[in-house]
Amino acid sequence: MDNLTEAARARDLIIQSMFMRIAGNPPSIEEQQAYCHRLNEIVAAGGRIKRVQVYTVARLPAEANVMPLSDAEVDAIVHQVRTRTALAAEAFHGLDVTNVD
C-alpha cells in the first residue's frame, strides 16, 4: 500500500485488479468492500487514481480451481468501486467457460 500510495502521489495511476472464483467461490462482499476501502485510503493520502480496471480470468488458468467471474459479477464489483469510491471504473469481462472444450 505504501508503494502504491507513493506512486499515486507522483502521477495519476490506473489500478488494474483481477477478481476470480477460487474453489467455486467469488470474492465476498467483505473482500470487495475492503478493496474499495484501500482505494479510498490511497486517495485520502493524496494519491491520484485516474481509473480502476476490474477484470477476471481471460484464459484457462493452470489451476483447475480458478475460474472467471460472470459478466454480472464483474459489473457488480465495478458498481461497488464507483459507488464506494467515486472513482472512474471499467469492466473487462473474461473467459466464457460455457464454450471451453
Backbone as XML, in Angstrom:
<?xml version="1.0"?>
<chain id="A" units="angstrom">
  <residue number="1" name="MET">
    <atom name="N" x="0.814" y="-1.186" z="0.000"/>
    <atom name="CA" x="0.000" y="0.000" z="0.000"/>
    <atom name="C" x="0.863" y="1.257" z="0.000"/>
  </residue>
  <residue number="2" name="ASP">
    <atom name="N" x="1.949" y="1.221" z="0.753"/>
    <atom name="CA" x="2.809" y="2.398" z="0.802"/>
    <atom name="C" x="3.365" y="2.721" z="-0.581"/>
  </residue>
  <residue number="3" name="ASN">
    <atom name="N" x="3.813" y="1.696" z="-1.302"/>
    <atom name="CA" x="4.376" y="1.920" z="-2.641"/>
    <atom name="C" x="3.316" y="2.436" z="-3.610"/>
  </residue>
  <residue number="4" name="LEU">
    <atom name="N" x="2.112" y="1.859" z="-3.553"/>
    <atom name="CA" x="1.031" y="2.340" z="-4.424"/>
    <atom name="C" x="0.691" y="3.787" z="-4.111"/>
  </residue>
  <residue number="5" name="THR">
    <atom name="N" x="0.604" y="4.109" z="-2.833"/>
    <atom name="CA" x="0.266" y="5.478" z="-2.440"/>
    <atom name="C" x="1.331" y="6.458" z="-2.905"/>
  </residue>
  <residue number="6" name="GLU">
    <atom name="N" x="2.580" y="6.105" z="-2.718"/>
    <atom name="CA" x="3.677" y="6.984" z="-3.165"/>
    <atom name="C" x="3.644" y="7.180" z="-4.678"/>
  </residue>
  <residue number="7" name="ALA">
    <atom name="N" x="3.431" y="6.101" z="-5.415"/>
    <atom name="CA" x="3.346" y="6.207" z="-6.872"/>
    <atom name="C" x="2.169" y="7.081" z="-7.278"/>
  </residue>
  <residue number="8" name="ALA">
    <atom name="N" x="1.043" y="6.937" z="-6.593"/>
    <atom name="CA" x="-0.153" y="7.723" z="-6.922"/>
    <atom name="C" x="0.003" y="9.189" z="-6.542"/>
  </residue>
  <residue number="9" name="ARG">
    <atom name="N" x="0.874" y="9.478" z="-5.616"/>
    <atom name="CA" x="1.166" y="10.888" z="-5.291"/>
    <atom name="C" x="2.025" y="11.515" z="-6.385"/>
  </residue>
  <residue number="10" name="ALA">
    <atom name="N" x="2.858" y="10.701" z="-7.015"/>
    <atom name="CA" x="3.782" y="11.202" z="-8.035"/>
    <atom name="C" x="3.133" y="11.336" z="-9.407"/>
  </residue>
  <residue number="11" name="ARG">
    <atom name="N" x="2.132" y="10.480" z="-9.691"/>
    <atom name="CA" x="1.487" y="10.503" z="-11.014"/>
    <atom name="C" x="0.123" y="9.845" z="-10.925"/>
  </residue>
  <residue number="12" name="ASP">
    <atom name="N" x="-0.727" y="10.165" z="-11.883"/>
    <atom name="CA" x="-2.042" y="9.523" z="-11.952"/>
    <atom name="C" x="-1.857" y="8.045" z="-12.264"/>
  </residue>
  <residue number="13" name="LEU">
    <atom name="N" x="-2.527" y="7.192" z="-11.506"/>
    <atom name="CA" x="-2.420" y="5.750" z="-11.714"/>
    <atom name="C" x="-3.700" y="5.170" z="-12.291"/>
  </residue>
  <residue number="14" name="ILE">
    <atom name="N" x="-3.533" y="4.111" z="-13.044"/>
    <atom name="CA" x="-4.641" y="3.246" z="-13.423"/>
    <atom name="C" x="-4.416" y="1.956" z="-12.649"/>
  </residue>
  <residue number="15" name="ILE">
    <atom name="N" x="-5.361" y="1.629" z="-11.790"/>
    <atom name="CA" x="-5.263" y="0.425" z="-10.978"/>
    <atom name="C" x="-5.968" y="-0.709" z="-11.717"/>
  </residue>
  <residue number="16" name="GLN">
    <atom name="N" x="-5.245" y="-1.776" z="-11.985"/>
    <atom name="CA" x="-5.814" y="-2.959" z="-12.633"/>
    <atom name="C" x="-5.898" y="-4.062" z="-11.587"/>
  </residue>
  <residue number="17" name="SER">
    <atom name="N" x="-7.090" y="-4.640" z="-11.446"/>
    <atom name="CA" x="-7.281" y="-5.678" z="-10.435"/>
    <atom name="C" x="-8.067" y="-6.841" z="-11.012"/>
  </residue>
  <residue number="18" name="MET">
    <atom name="N" x="-7.548" y="-8.047" z="-10.787"/>
    <atom name="CA" x="-8.222" y="-9.239" z="-11.267"/>
    <atom name="C" x="-8.935" y="-9.926" z="-10.106"/>
  </residue>
  <residue number="19" name="PHE">
    <atom name="N" x="-10.194" y="-10.250" z="-10.344"/>
    <atom name="CA" x="-11.012" y="-10.985" z="-9.386"/>
    <atom name="C" x="-11.419" y="-12.294" z="-10.040"/>
  </residue>
  <residue number="20" name="MET">
    <atom name="N" x="-11.550" y="-13.349" z="-9.241"/>
    <atom name="CA" x="-11.845" y="-14.670" z="-9.795"/>
    <atom name="C" x="-12.586" y="-15.512" z="-8.778"/>
  </residue>
  <residue number="21" name="ARG">
    <atom name="N" x="-13.108" y="-16.620" z="-9.262"/>
    <atom name="CA" x="-13.652" y="-17.647" z="-8.376"/>
    <atom name="C" x="-12.506" y="-18.557" z="-7.986"/>
  </residue>
  <residue number="22" name="ILE">
    <atom name="N" x="-12.439" y="-18.902" z="-6.715"/>
    <atom name="CA" x="-11.463" y="-19.865" z="-6.240"/>
    <atom name="C" x="-12.255" y="-20.955" z="-5.528"/>
  </residue>
  <residue number="23" name="ALA">
    <atom name="N" x="-12.092" y="-22.169" z="-6.009"/>
    <atom name="CA" x="-12.845" y="-23.318" z="-5.482"/>
    <atom name="C" x="-14.347" y="-23.028" z="-5.530"/>
  </residue>
  <residue number="24" name="GLY">
    <atom name="N" x="-14.777" y="-22.370" z="-6.607"/>
    <atom name="CA" x="-16.188" y="-22.092" z="-6.807"/>
    <atom name="C" x="-16.712" y="-20.847" z="-6.134"/>
  </residue>
  <residue number="25" name="ASN">
    <atom name="N" x="-15.894" y="-20.185" z="-5.323"/>
    <atom name="CA" x="-16.354" y="-19.033" z="-4.551"/>
    <atom name="C" x="-15.866" y="-17.708" z="-5.132"/>
  </residue>
  <residue number="26" name="PRO">
    <atom name="N" x="-16.788" y="-16.787" z="-5.393"/>
    <atom name="CA" x="-16.375" y="-15.452" z="-5.830"/>
    <atom name="C" x="-15.885" y="-14.653" z="-4.625"/>
  </residue>
  <residue number="27" name="PRO">
    <atom name="N" x="-15.272" y="-13.510" z="-4.857"/>
    <atom name="CA" x="-14.860" y="-12.682" z="-3.716"/>
    <atom name="C" x="-16.094" y="-12.252" z="-2.921"/>
  </residue>
  <residue number="28" name="SER">
    <atom name="N" x="-15.982" y="-12.317" z="-1.616"/>
    <atom name="CA" x="-17.105" y="-11.963" z="-0.753"/>
    <atom name="C" x="-17.369" y="-10.452" z="-0.808"/>
  </residue>
  <residue number="29" name="ILE">
    <atom name="N" x="-18.540" y="-10.077" z="-0.370"/>
    <atom name="CA" x="-18.882" y="-8.649" z="-0.270"/>
    <atom name="C" x="-17.875" y="-7.954" z="0.639"/>
  </residue>
  <residue number="30" name="GLU">
    <atom name="N" x="-17.476" y="-8.611" z="1.717"/>
    <atom name="CA" x="-16.497" y="-8.023" z="2.641"/>
    <atom name="C" x="-15.156" y="-7.771" z="1.949"/>
  </residue>
  <residue number="31" name="GLU">
    <atom name="N" x="-14.733" y="-8.709" z="1.103"/>
    <atom name="CA" x="-13.486" y="-8.522" z="0.354"/>
    <atom name="C" x="-13.607" y="-7.348" z="-0.613"/>
  </residue>
  <residue number="32" name="GLN">
    <atom name="N" x="-14.750" y="-7.246" z="-1.282"/>
    <atom name="CA" x="-14.970" y="-6.139" z="-2.211"/>
    <atom name="C" x="-14.973" y="-4.803" z="-1.472"/>
  </residue>
  <residue number="33" name="GLN">
    <atom name="N" x="-15.597" y="-4.771" z="-0.305"/>
    <atom name="CA" x="-15.633" y="-3.539" z="0.484"/>
    <atom name="C" x="-14.239" y="-3.165" z="0.970"/>
  </residue>
  <residue number="34" name="ALA">
    <atom name="N" x="-13.456" y="-4.163" z="1.369"/>
    <atom name="CA" x="-12.080" y="-3.905" z="1.806"/>
    <atom name="C" x="-11.241" y="-3.349" z="0.653"/>
  </residue>
  <residue number="35" name="TYR">
    <atom name="N" x="-11.451" y="-3.877" z="-0.545"/>
    <atom name="CA" x="-10.755" y="-3.383" z="-1.739"/>
    <atom name="C" x="-11.080" y="-1.906" z="-1.946"/>
  </residue>
  <residue number="36" name="CYS">
    <atom name="N" x="-12.354" y="-1.563" z="-1.884"/>
    <atom name="CA" x="-12.769" y="-0.163" z="-2.051"/>
    <atom name="C" x="-12.184" y="0.718" z="-0.948"/>
  </residue>
  <residue number="37" name="HIS">
    <atom name="N" x="-12.130" y="0.194" z="0.265"/>
    <atom name="CA" x="-11.540" y="0.934" z="1.380"/>
    <atom name="C" x="-10.073" y="1.249" z="1.099"/>
  </residue>
  <residue number="38" name="ARG">
    <atom name="N" x="-9.354" y="0.297" z="0.556"/>
    <atom name="CA" x="-7.936" y="0.524" z="0.233"/>
    <atom name="C" x="-7.777" y="1.599" z="-0.846"/>
  </residue>
  <residue number="39" name="LEU">
    <atom name="N" x="-8.652" y="1.546" z="-1.855"/>
    <atom name="CA" x="-8.614" y="2.594" z="-2.886"/>
    <atom name="C" x="-8.849" y="3.964" z="-2.256"/>
  </residue>
  <residue number="40" name="ASN">
    <atom name="N" x="-9.821" y="4.039" z="-1.362"/>
    <atom name="CA" x="-10.110" y="5.304" z="-0.676"/>
    <atom name="C" x="-8.940" y="5.767" z="0.182"/>
  </residue>
  <residue number="41" name="GLU">
    <atom name="N" x="-8.226" y="4.823" z="0.799"/>
    <atom name="CA" x="-7.043" y="5.184" z="1.593"/>
    <atom name="C" x="-5.979" y="5.849" z="0.726"/>
  </residue>
  <residue number="42" name="ILE">
    <atom name="N" x="-5.779" y="5.326" z="-0.472"/>
    <atom name="CA" x="-4.788" y="5.913" z="-1.382"/>
    <atom name="C" x="-5.172" y="7.343" z="-1.713"/>
  </residue>
  <residue number="43" name="VAL">
    <atom name="N" x="-6.426" y="7.548" z="-2.056"/>
    <atom name="CA" x="-6.900" y="8.893" z="-2.413"/>
    <atom name="C" x="-6.825" y="9.830" z="-1.206"/>
  </residue>
  <residue number="44" name="ALA">
    <atom name="N" x="-7.226" y="9.350" z="-0.033"/>
    <atom name="CA" x="-7.192" y="10.182" z="1.183"/>
    <atom name="C" x="-5.770" y="10.608" z="1.546"/>
  </residue>
  <residue number="45" name="ALA">
    <atom name="N" x="-4.794" y="9.792" z="1.152"/>
    <atom name="CA" x="-3.386" y="10.104" z="1.434"/>
    <atom name="C" x="-2.768" y="10.979" z="0.342"/>
  </residue>
  <residue number="46" name="GLY">
    <atom name="N" x="-3.590" y="11.487" z="-0.563"/>
    <atom name="CA" x="-3.085" y="12.375" z="-1.608"/>
    <atom name="C" x="-2.764" y="11.695" z="-2.914"/>
  </residue>
  <residue number="47" name="GLY">
    <atom name="N" x="-3.113" y="10.420" z="-3.031"/>
    <atom name="CA" x="-2.866" y="9.701" z="-4.279"/>
    <atom name="C" x="-3.898" y="10.037" z="-5.335"/>
  </residue>
  <residue number="48" name="ARG">
    <atom name="N" x="-3.474" y="9.946" z="-6.580"/>
    <atom name="CA" x="-4.379" y="10.220" z="-7.704"/>
    <atom name="C" x="-4.601" y="8.928" z="-8.486"/>
  </residue>
  <residue number="49" name="ILE">
    <atom name="N" x="-5.839" y="8.500" z="-8.501"/>
    <atom name="CA" x="-6.208" y="7.308" z="-9.260"/>
    <atom name="C" x="-7.069" y="7.768" z="-10.425"/>
  </residue>
  <residue number="50" name="LYS">
    <atom name="N" x="-6.522" y="7.616" z="-11.612"/>
    <atom name="CA" x="-7.211" y="8.050" z="-12.825"/>
    <atom name="C" x="-8.399" y="7.148" z="-13.149"/>
  </residue>
  <residue number="51" name="ARG">
    <atom name="N" x="-8.196" y="5.845" z="-12.934"/>
    <atom name="CA" x="-9.238" y="4.871" z="-13.295"/>
    <atom name="C" x="-8.907" y="3.535" z="-12.629"/>
  </residue>
  <residue number="52" name="VAL">
    <atom name="N" x="-9.965" y="2.763" z="-12.379"/>
    <atom name="CA" x="-9.819" y="1.405" z="-11.854"/>
    <atom name="C" x="-10.354" y="0.451" z="-12.911"/>
  </residue>
  <residue number="53" name="GLN">
    <atom name="N" x="-9.547" y="-0.511" z="-13.279"/>
    <atom name="CA" x="-9.958" y="-1.523" z="-14.248"/>
    <atom name="C" x="-10.152" y="-2.843" z="-13.509"/>
  </residue>
  <residue number="54" name="VAL">
    <atom name="N" x="-11.377" y="-3.345" z="-13.579"/>
    <atom name="CA" x="-11.726" y="-4.601" z="-12.917"/>
    <atom name="C" x="-11.849" y="-5.670" z="-13.992"/>
  </residue>
  <residue number="55" name="TYR">
    <atom name="N" x="-11.109" y="-6.749" z="-13.827"/>
    <atom name="CA" x="-11.180" y="-7.817" z="-14.809"/>
    <atom name="C" x="-11.179" y="-9.165" z="-14.117"/>
  </residue>
  <residue number="56" name="THR">
    <atom name="N" x="-11.367" y="-10.203" z="-14.901"/>
    <atom name="CA" x="-11.372" y="-11.568" z="-14.390"/>
    <atom name="C" x="-10.542" y="-12.443" z="-15.311"/>
  </residue>
  <residue number="57" name="VAL">
    <atom name="N" x="-10.548" y="-13.712" z="-15.074"/>
    <atom name="CA" x="-9.740" y="-14.669" z="-15.832"/>
    <atom name="C" x="-10.107" y="-14.594" z="-17.320"/>
  </residue>
  <residue number="58" name="ALA">
    <atom name="N" x="-9.093" y="-14.439" z="-18.154"/>
    <atom name="CA" x="-9.323" y="-14.317" z="-19.595"/>
    <atom name="C" x="-8.873" y="-15.563" z="-20.360"/>
  </residue>
  <residue number="59" name="ARG">
    <atom name="N" x="-8.033" y="-16.385" z="-19.736"/>
    <atom name="CA" x="-7.539" y="-17.620" z="-20.360"/>
    <atom name="C" x="-7.648" y="-18.740" z="-19.341"/>
  </residue>
  <residue number="60" name="LEU">
    <atom name="N" x="-7.664" y="-19.957" z="-19.827"/>
    <atom name="CA" x="-7.707" y="-21.081" z="-18.903"/>
    <atom name="C" x="-6.474" y="-21.045" z="-18.005"/>
  </residue>
  <residue number="61" name="PRO">
    <atom name="N" x="-6.688" y="-21.004" z="-16.701"/>
    <atom name="CA" x="-5.544" y="-20.948" z="-15.785"/>
    <atom name="C" x="-4.935" y="-22.331" z="-15.563"/>
  </residue>
  <residue number="62" name="ALA">
    <atom name="N" x="-3.748" y="-22.350" z="-15.040"/>
    <atom name="CA" x="-3.066" y="-23.603" z="-14.732"/>
    <atom name="C" x="-3.741" y="-24.329" z="-13.571"/>
  </residue>
  <residue number="63" name="GLU">
    <atom name="N" x="-4.347" y="-23.575" z="-12.684"/>
    <atom name="CA" x="-5.017" y="-24.160" z="-11.521"/>
    <atom name="C" x="-6.476" y="-24.447" z="-11.853"/>
  </residue>
  <residue number="64" name="ALA">
    <atom name="N" x="-6.891" y="-25.688" z="-11.710"/>
    <atom name="CA" x="-8.258" y="-26.094" z="-12.066"/>
    <atom name="C" x="-9.323" y="-25.476" z="-11.164"/>
  </residue>
  <residue number="65" name="ASN">
    <atom name="N" x="-8.948" y="-25.050" z="-9.955"/>
    <atom name="CA" x="-9.934" y="-24.478" z="-9.045"/>
    <atom name="C" x="-10.137" y="-22.976" z="-9.244"/>
  </residue>
  <residue number="66" name="VAL">
    <atom name="N" x="-9.477" y="-22.395" z="-10.235"/>
    <atom name="CA" x="-9.623" y="-20.970" z="-10.540"/>
    <atom name="C" x="-10.481" y="-20.818" z="-11.788"/>
  </residue>
  <residue number="67" name="MET">
    <atom name="N" x="-11.540" y="-20.025" z="-11.657"/>
    <atom name="CA" x="-12.462" y="-19.799" z="-12.775"/>
    <atom name="C" x="-12.823" y="-18.315" z="-12.830"/>
  </residue>
  <residue number="68" name="PRO">
    <atom name="N" x="-13.274" y="-17.845" z="-13.988"/>
    <atom name="CA" x="-13.637" y="-16.435" z="-14.108"/>
    <atom name="C" x="-14.962" y="-16.138" z="-13.405"/>
  </residue>
  <residue number="69" name="LEU">
    <atom name="N" x="-15.144" y="-14.890" z="-13.086"/>
    <atom name="CA" x="-16.435" y="-14.408" z="-12.623"/>
    <atom name="C" x="-17.334" y="-14.236" z="-13.832"/>
  </residue>
  <residue number="70" name="SER">
    <atom name="N" x="-18.622" y="-14.233" z="-13.611"/>
    <atom name="CA" x="-19.559" y="-13.935" z="-14.693"/>
    <atom name="C" x="-19.471" y="-12.448" z="-15.017"/>
  </residue>
  <residue number="71" name="ASP">
    <atom name="N" x="-19.981" y="-12.080" z="-16.178"/>
    <atom name="CA" x="-20.018" y="-10.660" z="-16.548"/>
    <atom name="C" x="-20.763" y="-9.853" z="-15.495"/>
  </residue>
  <residue number="72" name="ALA">
    <atom name="N" x="-21.873" y="-10.386" z="-15.002"/>
    <atom name="CA" x="-22.677" y="-9.682" z="-13.993"/>
    <atom name="C" x="-21.891" y="-9.490" z="-12.691"/>
  </residue>
  <residue number="73" name="GLU">
    <atom name="N" x="-21.083" y="-10.478" z="-12.313"/>
    <atom name="CA" x="-20.278" y="-10.351" z="-11.089"/>
    <atom name="C" x="-19.197" y="-9.294" z="-11.251"/>
  </residue>
  <residue number="74" name="VAL">
    <atom name="N" x="-18.563" y="-9.251" z="-12.406"/>
    <atom name="CA" x="-17.557" y="-8.213" z="-12.673"/>
    <atom name="C" x="-18.234" y="-6.843" z="-12.647"/>
  </residue>
  <residue number="75" name="ASP">
    <atom name="N" x="-19.378" y="-6.741" z="-13.302"/>
    <atom name="CA" x="-20.114" y="-5.472" z="-13.325"/>
    <atom name="C" x="-20.512" y="-5.029" z="-11.917"/>
  </residue>
  <residue number="76" name="ALA">
    <atom name="N" x="-20.858" y="-5.971" z="-11.062"/>
    <atom name="CA" x="-21.234" y="-5.639" z="-9.687"/>
    <atom name="C" x="-20.046" y="-5.080" z="-8.909"/>
  </residue>
  <residue number="77" name="ILE">
    <atom name="N" x="-18.856" y="-5.611" z="-9.145"/>
    <atom name="CA" x="-17.659" y="-5.074" z="-8.482"/>
    <atom name="C" x="-17.380" y="-3.668" z="-8.983"/>
  </residue>
  <residue number="78" name="VAL">
    <atom name="N" x="-17.515" y="-3.452" z="-10.286"/>
    <atom name="CA" x="-17.328" y="-2.111" z="-10.844"/>
    <atom name="C" x="-18.319" y="-1.143" z="-10.192"/>
  </residue>
  <residue number="79" name="HIS">
    <atom name="N" x="-19.553" y="-1.577" z="-10.036"/>
    <atom name="CA" x="-20.569" y="-0.733" z="-9.387"/>
    <atom name="C" x="-20.159" y="-0.410" z="-7.947"/>
  </residue>
  <residue number="80" name="GLN">
    <atom name="N" x="-19.640" y="-1.409" z="-7.227"/>
    <atom name="CA" x="-19.160" y="-1.176" z="-5.859"/>
    <atom name="C" x="-18.054" y="-0.116" z="-5.852"/>
  </residue>
  <residue number="81" name="VAL">
    <atom name="N" x="-17.100" y="-0.246" z="-6.773"/>
    <atom name="CA" x="-15.987" y="0.708" z="-6.830"/>
    <atom name="C" x="-16.520" y="2.110" z="-7.101"/>
  </residue>
  <residue number="82" name="ARG">
    <atom name="N" x="-17.382" y="2.248" z="-8.079"/>
    <atom name="CA" x="-17.934" y="3.568" z="-8.409"/>
    <atom name="C" x="-18.712" y="4.161" z="-7.240"/>
  </residue>
  <residue number="83" name="THR">
    <atom name="N" x="-19.517" y="3.336" z="-6.592"/>
    <atom name="CA" x="-20.376" y="3.806" z="-5.509"/>
    <atom name="C" x="-19.591" y="4.133" z="-4.252"/>
  </residue>
  <residue number="84" name="ARG">
    <atom name="N" x="-18.675" y="3.266" z="-3.883"/>
    <atom name="CA" x="-17.968" y="3.421" z="-2.610"/>
    <atom name="C" x="-16.753" y="4.339" z="-2.686"/>
  </residue>
  <residue number="85" name="THR">
    <atom name="N" x="-16.265" y="4.611" z="-3.909"/>
    <atom name="CA" x="-15.048" y="5.424" z="-4.028"/>
    <atom name="C" x="-15.227" y="6.680" z="-4.866"/>
  </residue>
  <residue number="86" name="ALA">
    <atom name="N" x="-16.247" y="6.730" z="-5.689"/>
    <atom name="CA" x="-16.462" y="7.822" z="-6.646"/>
    <atom name="C" x="-15.355" y="7.886" z="-7.705"/>
  </residue>
  <residue number="87" name="LEU">
    <atom name="N" x="-14.612" y="6.801" z="-7.863"/>
    <atom name="CA" x="-13.583" y="6.736" z="-8.898"/>
    <atom name="C" x="-14.187" y="6.223" z="-10.201"/>
  </residue>
  <residue number="88" name="ALA">
    <atom name="N" x="-13.573" y="6.587" z="-11.301"/>
    <atom name="CA" x="-13.953" y="6.021" z="-12.591"/>
    <atom name="C" x="-13.518" y="4.561" z="-12.602"/>
  </residue>
  <residue number="89" name="ALA">
    <atom name="N" x="-14.412" y="3.688" z="-13.031"/>
    <atom name="CA" x="-14.089" y="2.261" z="-13.066"/>
    <atom name="C" x="-14.687" y="1.645" z="-14.313"/>
  </residue>
  <residue number="90" name="GLU">
    <atom name="N" x="-13.986" y="0.654" z="-14.840"/>
    <atom name="CA" x="-14.478" y="-0.030" z="-16.028"/>
    <atom name="C" x="-14.271" y="-1.528" z="-15.892"/>
  </residue>
  <residue number="91" name="ALA">
    <atom name="N" x="-15.154" y="-2.271" z="-16.577"/>
    <atom name="CA" x="-15.146" y="-3.732" z="-16.515"/>
    <atom name="C" x="-14.492" y="-4.325" z="-17.751"/>
  </residue>
  <residue number="92" name="PHE">
    <atom name="N" x="-13.770" y="-5.415" z="-17.529"/>
    <atom name="CA" x="-13.233" y="-6.224" z="-18.604"/>
    <atom name="C" x="-13.675" y="-7.650" z="-18.321"/>
  </residue>
  <residue number="93" name="HIS">
    <atom name="N" x="-14.603" y="-8.124" z="-19.110"/>
    <atom name="CA" x="-15.164" y="-9.452" z="-18.897"/>
    <atom name="C" x="-14.191" y="-10.520" z="-19.357"/>
  </residue>
  <residue number="94" name="GLY">
    <atom name="N" x="-14.380" y="-11.721" z="-18.849"/>
    <atom name="CA" x="-13.377" y="-12.762" z="-19.044"/>
    <atom name="C" x="-13.800" y="-13.895" z="-19.939"/>
  </residue>
  <residue number="95" name="LEU">
    <atom name="N" x="-13.211" y="-14.997" z="-19.663"/>
    <atom name="CA" x="-13.366" y="-16.232" z="-20.410"/>
    <atom name="C" x="-14.792" y="-16.737" z="-20.294"/>
  </residue>
  <residue number="96" name="ASP">
    <atom name="N" x="-15.370" y="-17.122" z="-21.431"/>
    <atom name="CA" x="-16.689" y="-17.738" z="-21.446"/>
    <atom name="C" x="-16.497" y="-19.231" z="-21.248"/>
  </residue>
  <residue number="97" name="VAL">
    <atom name="N" x="-16.707" y="-19.687" z="-20.006"/>
    <atom name="CA" x="-16.428" y="-21.091" z="-19.702"/>
    <atom name="C" x="-17.465" y="-22.043" z="-20.292"/>
  </residue>
  <residue number="98" name="THR">
    <atom name="N" x="-18.553" y="-21.529" z="-20.819"/>
    <atom name="CA" x="-19.547" y="-22.398" z="-21.451"/>
    <atom name="C" x="-19.072" y="-22.889" z="-22.799"/>
  </residue>
  <residue number="99" name="ASN">
    <atom name="N" x="-18.044" y="-22.230" z="-23.370"/>
    <atom name="CA" x="-17.542" y="-22.622" z="-24.693"/>
    <atom name="C" x="-16.151" y="-23.233" z="-24.645"/>
  </residue>
  <residue number="100" name="VAL">
    <atom name="N" x="-15.719" y="-23.661" z="-23.485"/>
    <atom name="CA" x="-14.379" y="-24.240" z="-23.331"/>
    <atom name="C" x="-14.488" y="-25.749" z="-23.489"/>
  </residue>
  <residue number="101" name="ASP">
    <atom name="N" x="-13.623" y="-26.304" z="-24.334"/>
    <atom name="CA" x="-13.616" y="-27.774" z="-24.528"/>
    <atom name="C" x="-12.876" y="-28.479" z="-23.434"/>
  </residue>
</chain>
